[in-house]
Structure formats: C-alpha cells, structure tokens
Amino acid sequence: MTRKIIDHAEPQAEGKRVAEFVKMDRESGVHPAVQELSKRAPERSDENRKAVEYARIERGKEA
C-alpha cells in the first residue's frame, strides 16, 4: 500500500538560511500589532470587580 500525501511528515525548516532569517526577524523588534495591543487599557471584568469589593468588605471598609 502506498502512502498518501497527507501521510507524509511536514517538511522541516532547517538550515543556515532559515536560522539567519529567524535571527534577523527577532532582532528587528516588536511587531506593530503587538505594540498596538500593548497600548490598550486592560478591560475590567465584573469578576475582578467582585473580588475587589469582597476584599474591601473583608477589611471592614464602607463604600
């Protein structure tokens, strides 16, 4: 029985050229999309708010 195309392993990206490309890509800096996501304000969730309120009540502080 012969092997099908999907039975073959994925070709490995190895070698001097690939290593050099990866090195240059890593040294080039952070991707612009990652920078934009880092600038966004963190979203506040209701679960986080509940934890903050429970901690405040536990400490004995009034609203």
C-alpha positions, 0 to 999 in steps of 0.5 A: 500500500502506498502512502498518501500525501497527507501521510507524509511528515511536514517538511522541516525548516532547517538550515543556515538560511532559515536560522539567519532569517529567524535571527534577523526577524527577532532582532528587528523588534516588536511587531506593530500589532503587538505594540498596538495591543500593548497600548490598550487599557486592560478591560475590567471584568465584573469578576475582578470587580467582585473580588475587589469589593469582597476584599474591601468588605473583608477589611471592614471598609464602607463604600 
